[in-house]
Amino acid sequence: MDTKKFLLGAVVGGIAFFLLGYLIYGMALMSFFAEHAGSATGAMKSMEEMAWWALILGNLSLGALLSYIFVKWANISSFGTGASAGAAIGFFVSLSFDMGSYATTNMMDLTATITDVVVGIVMTAITGGCVGAVLGMGNKS
């Protein structure tokens, strides 16, 4: 495995996830998810209370997951194939996490849960495209 490409893809993927999360969850859909919260109260932390190191580590780990799969097993090196693979991975990871959360917690109602799966697909597709594009840089066509 090309460690340099893997690490570059992981960092680019982590940054992409972080920025997309801010734009989608922190700005565009913040009020939607607040309106569709479950009965659990006090679960959300304010910006000041957030453990930023944990958020950054989580985003980097998702970027690393995509980069590892793309470099080690799938040989993905373009935006299009990265986005396509990212969408599939995003679907399965988001569906698994969100359905497990819906079944066991009162964090979100079903509407927000399904929306979160869709957001996960979109975010992972875009991030997968970015990772794939970075991995393909320098390849001869």
N, C-alpha and C positions, 0 to 999 in steps of 0.2 A: 504494500500500500504506500502511496505517495503521501508521507506525513505532512509535508509542507502544504500540499493542496488540501488535505483534510483539515488542517488547522485554519487555513485561510477561509475555507468554506464554512467552518464552524463559527468563526468570528463574524463573517458577513451574514450568515444565517441568524446568529444571535442578535446582531444589530437590527436586521430586518424585522425579526419578531418583536423586539422591543419597540421600535418605531411604529409598527403596525398596531401593536397593542395599545400604545398611547393614543393613536389617531382613532382607532375603532372603539375601544372600551373606554378610554379616558375622555374622549370628546364626542364622537358621533353617537354612540349608543349608551352613554352614561345614564341619561334619564330613563331610557327604555328599560334597562336592567333594574333601575331603582323602582320603577313602577311594577315590575314583574318579579320582585323579590318574594321569596317564600316567607314563612312565618318566623324564621330565625331572625332575631334582632341583635344588633350590635356586632354583626359578623364582619362588616366591611371596615377596614382601617382607613383613616384619613391619609393624605399624602405625607404628612409629617410623621405618622405612626408606622408607615410601611417599612418593611425590612428590605431596603433597596438591594442589598447584596444578594438576598435570596431571589428576588425578581430577576436580577441580572444573571445569576447562576442558572435559574430555570430557563431563561431565554437562550443562553449559550448552550445548554444541554440539548434543547430542541434543535438548534442549529447544528450541533455536533451529530445528533441522530441522523438528520438528513444528509449531512456531509459524509458520514461514515457509510451509510447505505449507498449513496451515489458513487463514492470512490471505490469502496471495497467490493460491492456486489453488482451494482447496476451500470457502472461505467457511463454515468450521465454527465454530459458536458455541454448542454445548451439550455437556454431559458425555457424553451417549449417542453422538452422532455422532463426538465426539472419541475416545471409547473404541473405537468400531468401527474408525475409520480408524487409530488407534494400534495396534490389534491386527494389522491387515493390514501396516502398515509394520514393526512389530516382528517379525512372522513373516519377512518377506523380508530385513530387515537382519540379524537374528539367524541365520537359516539360512545366508545368504551368508557371514557372518563365521565362524560355528562350523564349517561344513563345510570352509571354506578352512583353518582352523586344524587341524581333525582330519586333513585330508589332508597337511598339511605340517609338523606339530609333534607332539611327544609330551607335550603339556600335560594332556590329559584322555582318558579312555577313551570309547568310543562312548556308554555310558549317561549319563555326565556331559555329553557333547556334546548329546545329545537333550534332556536335562533343561535345559541352558542355553538351548536354543531356546525351550522352553516358558516358562522364567523371563523371557526377553526379550519374549515375546508378552505375558505378564501385566504386566510392568513398563511396557511401552510403551502398553498399553491403559489402565492406570490413569493414567499420565502424560498420555496423549492426552486422557483425560476431564477431567483437571484443566486442561490448556491450553484445551480447548474451552469449559469452564465459565467460565474467566477471560475468554476472548475474547468470550463472550456477555454478560458483565456490562454492564448499562446499556442493553441492547437492549430496545426496546419489544415486548411480546408481542401 
